[in-house]
Amino acid sequence: MGVVLRSLLLCSFCFLIRGVPLLLYANRRDLRLVDAAHEKANATVVVGGLEDAAAVDYVYSQGLIYWSDVSEEAIKRTFFNQSGASAVQVVVPGLASPDGLACDWLGSKLYWTDSETNRIEVAELDGSLRKVLFWQDLDQPRAIALDPGRG
């Protein structure tokens, strides 16, 4: 039970490539990918050398991995395919404490929480058209999840 719980806490998103379930998770200093179908599979570092990665999400149709970095106060992304990750881009700079993030792959939006400013914000996947959605009656929002299929 401890291993399952620990995996759930580390995991931010699970996705499929060619029918093989893969688990993508933030491990503070890097983003890792592991074959979820094999109990003793080794994790592969997809993006390394990070400061303090907190949350991660993946837009399968575009091959984009997004993550929040609390120490660098930004949301970043990289293109990922089977040959690996490409250069890292800062998508949303100037955040105070970006803890949670979620990608709406149908609406092409990026949502995130900032636990220091007590806000939930949204932008396009490229970081443009940034907007504060909620800022009242929030106390250190951390995680966020979406259901794009239901709007």
VENRAZI-V839928 format. One record per residue. RES is the residue in three letters. SS is DSSP state (H for helix, E for strand, C for the rest). PHI is phi as a letter, one per 40 degrees, with the letter a starting at -180 (none if undefined). BURIAL is + if it has 24 or more other C-alpha atoms within 12 Angstrom, else -. Layout:
res = <RES;RES>
ss = <SS;SS>
phi = <PHI;PHI>
burial = <BURIAL;BURIAL>
//
This chain:
res = <MET;GLY;VAL;VAL;LEU;ARG;SER;LEU;LEU;LEU;CYS;SER;PHE;CYS;PHE;LEU;ILE;ARG;GLY;VAL;PRO;LEU;LEU;LEU;TYR;ALA;ASN;ARG;ARG;ASP;LEU;ARG;LEU;VAL;ASP;ALA;ALA;HIS;GLU;LYS;ALA;ASN;ALA;THR;VAL;VAL;VAL;GLY;GLY;LEU;GLU;ASP;ALA;ALA;ALA;VAL;ASP;TYR;VAL;TYR;SER;GLN;GLY;LEU;ILE;TYR;TRP;SER;ASP;VAL;SER;GLU;GLU;ALA;ILE;LYS;ARG;THR;PHE;PHE;ASN;GLN;SER;GLY;ALA;SER;ALA;VAL;GLN;VAL;VAL;VAL;PRO;GLY;LEU;ALA;SER;PRO;ASP;GLY;LEU;ALA;CYS;ASP;TRP;LEU;GLY;SER;LYS;LEU;TYR;TRP;THR;ASP;SER;GLU;THR;ASN;ARG;ILE;GLU;VAL;ALA;GLU;LEU;ASP;GLY;SER;LEU;ARG;LYS;VAL;LEU;PHE;TRP;GLN;ASP;LEU;ASP;GLN;PRO;ARG;ALA;ILE;ALA;LEU;ASP;PRO;GLY;ARG;GLY>
ss = <C;H;H;H;H;H;H;H;H;H;E;E;E;E;E;E;E;C;C;E;E;E;E;E;E;E;C;E;C;C;E;E;E;E;E;C;C;C;C;C;C;C;C;E;E;E;E;C;C;C;C;C;E;E;E;E;E;E;E;C;C;C;C;E;E;E;E;E;E;C;C;C;C;E;E;E;E;E;E;E;E;C;C;E;E;C;C;C;E;E;E;E;C;C;C;C;C;E;E;E;E;E;E;E;C;C;C;C;E;E;E;E;E;E;C;C;C;C;E;E;E;E;E;E;C;C;C;C;C;C;E;E;E;E;C;C;C;C;C;C;C;C;C;C;C;C;C;H;H;H;C>
phi = <none;c;c;c;c;c;c;c;c;c;c;b;a;b;a;b;b;f;g;c;c;b;b;b;a;c;b;g;c;a;b;b;b;b;c;c;c;b;c;b;c;c;c;b;c;c;b;b;g;c;c;a;c;b;b;a;a;b;b;d;c;b;g;b;b;b;a;b;b;c;c;c;f;a;b;b;a;a;c;b;b;c;c;h;c;b;c;c;b;c;c;b;c;g;c;c;a;c;c;b;a;a;b;c;c;c;c;f;b;b;b;a;b;b;c;c;c;f;b;b;b;a;a;c;c;c;g;c;f;c;a;c;c;b;a;b;f;b;b;f;c;b;b;a;b;b;b;d;c;b;g>
burial = <-;-;-;-;-;-;-;-;-;+;+;+;+;+;+;-;-;-;-;-;-;+;+;+;+;+;+;+;+;+;+;+;+;+;+;+;-;-;-;-;-;-;-;-;-;+;+;-;-;+;-;+;+;+;+;+;+;+;+;+;-;-;-;+;+;+;+;+;+;+;-;+;+;+;+;+;+;+;+;+;-;-;-;-;+;-;-;-;-;+;+;+;-;-;+;+;+;+;+;+;+;+;+;+;+;-;-;+;+;+;+;+;+;+;+;-;+;+;+;+;+;+;+;-;+;+;+;-;-;-;-;-;-;-;-;-;-;-;-;-;+;+;+;+;-;-;-;-;-;-;->
//
